[in-house]
Amino acid sequence: MSTDFYQTSILPFAAIIIKICRAYTHSQEDFEDYYQEVCLQIWRSKANFREQCTWSTWIYRVSLNVCLTLLKKQKTNRQRYVTPDVLPDVTTVDNRAFNNEPLNQLYAAIKRLSEVDRALILLYLDEKSYPEIAEVLGTNANNIGVRVSRIKERLKKILHEEFD
């Protein structure tokens, strides 16, 4: 992967990749593996970007697909996916949130949601519009609002259970 491509096309969207990878992993090591694999897949598939959506929407799609694929592999094989490369400093710096307890509790609650609901709430928390969320998830925008409301209620219940 060229440094220029990483600097111009991935690094500005690192926060998106970090959020998604964090929602689908349970350890720092897994997070780092997922992050690297997402970046690699973005680089490998950059020629497939046809500008039918924004670059950030495409980054979301690739990130979600890679994370869901890795999660499925991990469940099936019960083996860890490891990449030998060293992570760029940005993931370590931007990943300070792992030391933030309230944020950790929110991620723990989000991880209890279905894989699709996790993706939906992450997009919502990233202030994406309903049509943008539908585009990333490949669904109809009409039911996104209802699903967001239901997910919020589930998260409230989960967080309430953890504090009682």
Sequence and secondary structure as in RCSB ss.txt:
>XXXX:A:sequence
MSTDFYQTSILPFAAIIIKICRAYTHSQEDFEDYYQEVCLQIWRSKANFREQCTWSTWIYRVSLNVCLTLLKKQK
TNRQRYVTPDVLPDVTTVDNRAFNNEPLNQLYAAIKRLSEVDRALILLYLDEKSYPEIAEVLGTNANNIGVRVSR
IKERLKKILHEEFD
>XXXX:A:secstr
  HHHIIIIIGGGHHHHHHHHHHT SSHHHHHHHHHHHHHHHHHTGGG  SSS HHHHHHHHHHHHHHHHHHHHH
HH       S   HHHHHHGGGGG HHHHHHHHHHHTS HHHHHHHHHHHTT  HHHHHHHHTS GGGHHHHHHH
HHHHHHHHHHHHH 
